[in-house]
Amino acid sequence: MSSEEAQRRADDVGLDLVEVSENAKPPVCRIMNYDKFRYEQRKKMAEAKKKQTVVEVKEIKFRPKTEEHDLNFKIRNIKKFLAQKNKVKITLRFRGREIVYAQSQGIEVLNKISEALAEDAIIVQEPRMEGRQMVMFVAPKT
């Protein structure tokens, strides 16, 4: 029907003429209470926003000579972050002359960490050098 006819019918009933699909040929319109429609749309958006989860990236920093107890303590924290469905950036920082040991001790420490996290996490990014630090990303298993 023509738009004038549709508008007249909507006015007779006391409702609004709302365009539902503008891309269709011809455009699709509907007679409804527009304020109620907007209210329901807002409620749906708020409900969807409640249900969505924001994945954060937590960072844990190590040094190549971090002792065993401290290493285990930080691994426990990484497991906590993974249990909360967060990704974790594991950073191994080298100071001064420690950079010489990046390929030997650095890889060894990160392998030890990845073995400890094998059942809880997947490695998103393998260890790689970024300046004076070695970085590895892990994410929770789904």
Backbone as CSV, one residue per row, in Angstrom:
resi,resn,N_x,N_y,N_z,CA_x,CA_y,CA_z,C_x,C_y,C_z
1,MET,0.852,-1.176,0.000,0.000,0.000,0.000,0.892,1.231,0.000
2,SER,0.319,2.343,-0.300,1.097,3.587,-0.364,1.423,4.058,1.053
3,SER,2.425,4.906,1.154,2.843,5.392,2.464,1.777,6.282,3.098
4,GLU,1.048,7.037,2.274,-0.023,7.895,2.809,-1.131,7.041,3.432
5,GLU,-1.500,5.959,2.731,-2.536,5.047,3.231,-2.104,4.417,4.551
6,ALA,-0.840,3.970,4.608,-0.320,3.345,5.824,-0.285,4.343,6.971
7,GLN,0.123,5.572,6.681,0.178,6.606,7.726,-1.221,6.921,8.250
8,ARG,-2.198,6.953,7.363,-3.587,7.221,7.755,-4.106,6.110,8.667
9,ARG,-3.805,4.859,8.321,-4.243,3.727,9.155,-3.612,3.786,10.547
10,ALA,-2.315,4.135,10.596,-1.624,4.245,11.881,-2.235,5.354,12.732
11,ASP,-2.563,6.493,12.102,-3.191,7.602,12.830,-4.561,7.216,13.358
12,ASP,-5.313,6.433,12.573,-6.651,5.991,13.008,-6.565,5.136,14.275
13,VAL,-5.573,4.285,14.341,-5.423,3.392,15.488,-4.730,4.107,16.663
14,GLY,-4.034,5.215,16.392,-3.336,5.963,17.430,-1.929,5.447,17.683
15,LEU,-1.337,4.768,16.699,0.019,4.241,16.827,0.934,4.897,15.807
16,ASP,2.194,4.466,15.770,3.191,5.035,14.859,3.441,4.092,13.692
17,LEU,3.826,4.660,12.563,4.241,3.876,11.396,5.766,3.817,11.432
18,VAL,6.320,2.611,11.645,7.764,2.439,11.832,8.331,1.624,10.679
19,GLU,9.423,2.128,10.092,10.092,1.407,9.005,10.948,0.307,9.614
20,VAL,10.649,-0.944,9.275,11.344,-2.095,9.845,12.567,-2.456,9.011
21,SER,12.407,-2.507,7.696,13.507,-2.877,6.813,13.573,-1.884,5.667
22,GLU,14.580,-1.024,5.707,14.689,0.010,4.681,15.319,-0.492,3.393
23,ASN,16.087,-1.587,3.466,16.787,-2.082,2.280,15.907,-2.929,1.371
24,ALA,14.769,-3.375,1.879,13.890,-4.235,1.078,13.219,-3.420,-0.024
25,LYS,12.838,-4.075,-1.075,12.104,-3.444,-2.181,10.708,-4.030,-2.216
26,PRO,9.685,-3.363,-1.946,9.557,-2.031,-1.344,9.898,-2.079,0.144
27,PRO,10.193,-0.914,0.765,10.522,-0.891,2.191,9.383,-1.453,3.047
28,VAL,9.744,-2.157,4.113,8.753,-2.789,4.983,8.518,-1.890,6.189
29,CYS,7.227,-1.576,6.452,6.853,-0.751,7.589,5.878,-1.514,8.472
30,ARG,5.751,-1.036,9.717,4.898,-1.719,10.667,4.182,-0.681,11.528
31,ILE,2.950,-0.963,11.877,2.202,-0.070,12.757,2.393,-0.570,14.186
32,MET,3.029,0.289,15.040,3.309,-0.121,16.416,3.534,1.109,17.281
33,ASN,3.628,0.892,18.591,3.959,1.944,19.537,5.477,2.073,19.546
34,TYR,6.001,3.148,18.987,7.441,3.294,18.814,8.169,3.439,20.145
35,ASP,7.582,4.141,21.120,8.233,4.304,22.421,8.412,2.961,23.118
36,LYS,7.407,2.111,23.052,7.484,0.781,23.662,8.552,-0.059,22.953
37,PHE,8.620,0.067,21.642,9.615,-0.657,20.843,11.031,-0.246,21.254
38,ARG,11.282,1.072,21.407,12.602,1.563,21.828,12.947,1.077,23.226
39,TYR,11.966,1.058,24.125,12.174,0.581,25.492,12.602,-0.885,25.487
40,GLU,11.908,-1.704,24.703,12.240,-3.131,24.633,13.624,-3.346,24.025
41,GLN,13.982,-2.548,23.020,15.306,-2.646,22.404,16.391,-2.338,23.440
42,ARG,16.171,-1.281,24.248,17.145,-0.919,25.277,17.298,-2.027,26.307
43,LYS,16.181,-2.647,26.688,16.234,-3.752,27.650,17.026,-4.924,27.084
44,LYS,16.820,-5.258,25.805,17.565,-6.336,25.164,19.057,-6.024,25.139
45,MET,19.412,-4.779,24.824,20.823,-4.377,24.789,21.450,-4.480,26.178
46,ALA,20.725,-4.050,27.210,21.248,-4.118,28.575,21.443,-5.569,29.003
47,GLU,20.503,-6.441,28.642,20.608,-7.863,28.978,21.804,-8.494,28.282
48,ALA,22.002,-8.145,27.011,23.137,-8.681,26.258,24.453,-8.185,26.859
49,LYS,24.472,-6.946,27.326,25.681,-6.382,27.917,26.013,-7.078,29.234
50,LYS,24.998,-7.469,29.993,25.223,-8.193,31.256,25.878,-9.534,31.000
51,LYS,25.455,-10.201,29.948,25.920,-11.567,29.674,27.294,-11.621,29.036
52,GLN,27.748,-10.516,28.429,29.045,-10.571,27.765,30.170,-10.519,28.791
53,THR,31.263,-11.192,28.490,32.416,-11.184,29.380,33.557,-10.457,28.695
54,VAL,34.240,-9.656,29.470,35.385,-8.913,28.947,36.644,-9.695,29.307
55,VAL,37.405,-10.077,28.292,38.642,-10.825,28.515,39.766,-9.817,28.706
56,GLU,40.365,-9.862,29.879,41.479,-8.971,30.165,42.782,-9.713,29.916
57,VAL,43.837,-8.946,29.701,45.171,-9.528,29.579,45.934,-9.139,30.835
58,LYS,46.227,-10.127,31.672,47.000,-9.904,32.894,48.462,-10.146,32.568
59,GLU,49.350,-9.487,33.276,50.779,-9.658,33.002,51.507,-10.100,34.268
60,ILE,52.358,-11.099,34.103,53.215,-11.574,35.189,54.660,-11.430,34.706
61,LYS,55.485,-10.804,35.541,56.882,-10.566,35.157,57.821,-11.476,35.940
62,PHE,58.785,-12.000,35.241,59.815,-12.860,35.821,61.179,-12.295,35.495
63,ARG,62.192,-12.808,36.186,63.597,-12.568,35.850,64.221,-13.931,35.603
64,PRO,65.318,-14.014,34.866,65.908,-15.320,34.573,66.371,-16.062,35.819
65,LYS,66.717,-15.342,36.878,67.236,-15.992,38.084,66.181,-16.042,39.197
66,THR,64.897,-16.043,38.836,63.828,-16.151,39.827,63.913,-17.516,40.485
67,GLU,63.893,-17.525,41.818,64.027,-18.775,42.566,62.797,-19.672,42.402
68,GLU,62.950,-20.929,42.734,61.918,-21.951,42.521,60.618,-21.619,43.255
69,HIS,60.716,-21.209,44.522,59.513,-20.907,45.305,58.744,-19.737,44.696
70,ASP,59.477,-18.681,44.327,58.831,-17.508,43.721,58.211,-17.872,42.385
71,LEU,58.894,-18.723,41.643,58.382,-19.187,40.354,57.058,-19.929,40.549
72,ASN,57.016,-20.841,41.538,55.789,-21.591,41.813,54.663,-20.678,42.278
73,PHE,55.008,-19.670,43.072,54.008,-18.718,43.557,53.373,-17.960,42.386
74,LYS,54.215,-17.506,41.472,53.706,-16.769,40.308,52.926,-17.678,39.361
75,ILE,53.327,-18.928,39.249,52.583,-19.889,38.422,51.187,-20.100,39.015
76,ARG,51.101,-20.134,40.349,49.797,-20.250,41.002,48.907,-19.052,40.665
77,ASN,49.512,-17.851,40.646,48.750,-16.648,40.267,48.290,-16.717,38.816
78,ILE,49.142,-17.231,37.939,48.765,-17.378,36.530,47.566,-18.322,36.420
79,LYS,47.584,-19.411,37.179,46.463,-20.360,37.153,45.177,-19.708,37.646
80,LYS,45.287,-18.823,38.644,44.108,-18.089,39.126,43.533,-17.209,38.016
81,PHE,44.424,-16.498,37.317,43.977,-15.633,36.222,43.311,-16.449,35.118
82,LEU,43.867,-17.598,34.809,43.301,-18.460,33.771,41.941,-19.001,34.207
83,ALA,41.779,-19.276,35.502,40.495,-19.756,36.015,39.419,-18.674,35.886
84,GLN,39.832,-17.412,35.906,38.900,-16.295,35.727,38.687,-15.965,34.253
85,LYS,39.163,-16.838,33.366,39.008,-16.701,31.910,39.746,-15.495,31.330
86,ASN,40.881,-15.140,31.924,41.696,-14.049,31.406,42.913,-14.613,30.683
87,LYS,43.397,-13.865,29.691,44.652,-14.225,29.040,45.783,-13.707,29.908
88,VAL,46.954,-14.331,29.796,48.087,-13.916,30.613,49.302,-13.688,29.713
89,LYS,49.938,-12.538,29.927,51.178,-12.212,29.224,52.315,-12.493,30.200
90,ILE,53.171,-13.428,29.844,54.297,-13.793,30.701,55.538,-13.094,30.147
91,THR,56.120,-12.243,30.969,57.268,-11.450,30.544,58.492,-11.858,31.338
92,LEU,59.558,-12.131,30.630,60.840,-12.473,31.252,61.795,-11.329,30.932
93,ARG,62.118,-10.517,31.942,62.925,-9.316,31.725,64.399,-9.594,32.008
94,PHE,65.256,-9.136,31.102,66.704,-9.296,31.238,67.318,-7.930,31.516
95,ARG,68.168,-7.881,32.561,68.851,-6.634,32.903,70.345,-6.781,32.635
96,GLY,70.915,-5.721,32.177,72.371,-5.672,31.989,72.910,-6.821,31.164
97,ARG,73.866,-7.560,31.733,74.529,-8.638,31.006,73.703,-9.919,30.964
98,GLU,72.553,-9.948,31.644,71.691,-11.142,31.616,71.200,-11.443,30.202
99,ILE,71.208,-10.455,29.329,70.702,-10.625,27.966,71.477,-11.708,27.215
100,VAL,72.700,-11.972,27.662,73.524,-13.008,27.040,72.857,-14.377,27.190
101,TYR,72.126,-14.570,28.296,71.508,-15.858,28.587,70.071,-15.981,28.070
102,ALA,69.642,-15.056,27.239,68.254,-15.045,26.770,67.883,-16.344,26.066
103,GLN,68.741,-16.840,25.196,68.395,-18.030,24.429,68.571,-19.325,25.216
104,SER,69.360,-19.305,26.276,69.542,-20.538,27.050,68.649,-20.541,28.290
105,GLN,68.963,-19.709,29.279,68.186,-19.683,30.523,66.770,-19.170,30.306
106,GLY,66.618,-18.203,29.431,65.298,-17.612,29.186,64.314,-18.630,28.647
107,ILE,64.715,-19.354,27.618,63.856,-20.390,27.034,63.594,-21.483,28.049
108,GLU,64.608,-21.816,28.842,64.471,-22.859,29.861,63.404,-22.487,30.904
109,VAL,63.433,-21.239,31.373,62.450,-20.772,32.368,61.044,-20.782,31.768
110,LEU,60.890,-20.272,30.555,59.558,-20.229,29.933,59.044,-21.634,29.618
111,ASN,59.932,-22.563,29.281,59.504,-23.949,29.074,59.020,-24.575,30.375
112,LYS,59.711,-24.258,31.475,59.310,-24.769,32.785,57.907,-24.243,33.140
113,ILE,57.668,-22.966,32.849,56.357,-22.363,33.123,55.287,-23.008,32.252
114,SER,55.585,-23.194,30.961,54.578,-23.773,30.057,54.277,-25.224,30.419
115,GLU,55.260,-25.968,30.927,55.007,-27.342,31.385,54.089,-27.351,32.601
116,ALA,54.296,-26.388,33.503,53.462,-26.309,34.705,52.024,-25.919,34.361
117,LEU,51.854,-25.186,33.255,50.519,-24.723,32.856,49.883,-25.607,31.786
118,ALA,50.507,-26.712,31.442,50.064,-27.534,30.314,48.615,-27.979,30.424
119,GLU,48.145,-28.316,31.623,46.774,-28.826,31.744,45.749,-27.704,31.867
120,ASP,46.170,-26.485,32.195,45.235,-25.378,32.397,45.173,-24.402,31.226
121,ALA,46.210,-24.374,30.396,46.292,-23.311,29.391,46.820,-23.816,28.061
122,ILE,46.556,-22.997,27.049,47.154,-23.222,25.733,48.055,-22.023,25.433
123,ILE,49.131,-22.264,24.746,50.061,-21.187,24.408,49.558,-20.502,23.148
124,VAL,49.219,-19.225,23.286,48.715,-18.447,22.158,49.878,-17.958,21.306
125,GLN,50.929,-17.487,21.987,52.111,-16.997,21.271,53.355,-17.605,21.908
126,GLU,54.149,-18.241,21.100,55.396,-18.843,21.566,56.331,-17.742,22.080
127,PRO,57.305,-18.098,22.924,58.238,-17.086,23.442,58.996,-16.394,22.316
128,ARG,59.059,-15.065,22.422,59.835,-14.301,21.439,60.414,-13.064,22.112
129,MET,61.500,-12.584,21.577,62.192,-11.428,22.149,61.527,-10.139,21.686
130,GLU,61.332,-9.226,22.637,60.866,-7.878,22.344,61.788,-6.934,23.099
131,GLY,62.831,-6.500,22.443,63.816,-5.651,23.101,64.621,-6.451,24.113
132,ARG,64.586,-6.019,25.386,65.337,-6.703,26.439,64.463,-7.655,27.236
133,GLN,63.310,-8.008,26.700,62.450,-8.956,27.401,61.904,-10.009,26.446
134,MET,61.633,-11.175,27.006,61.066,-12.294,26.246,59.608,-12.414,26.674
135,VAL,58.708,-12.523,25.689,57.273,-12.490,25.973,56.608,-13.754,25.442
136,MET,55.640,-14.268,26.225,54.831,-15.418,25.823,53.409,-15.161,26.296
137,PHE,52.410,-15.469,25.451,51.002,-15.315,25.824,50.360,-16.682,25.999
138,VAL,49.551,-16.836,27.064,48.794,-18.055,27.285,47.317,-17.683,27.502
139,ALA,46.436,-18.602,27.120,44.998,-18.397,27.286,44.401,-19.632,27.940
140,PRO,43.254,-19.469,28.599,42.637,-20.634,29.248,42.131,-21.647,28.225
141,LYS,42.168,-22.925,28.597,41.591,-23.953,27.729,40.084,-23.827,27.795
142,THR,39.429,-24.033,26.651,37.964,-23.904,26.645,37.305,-25.262,26.637
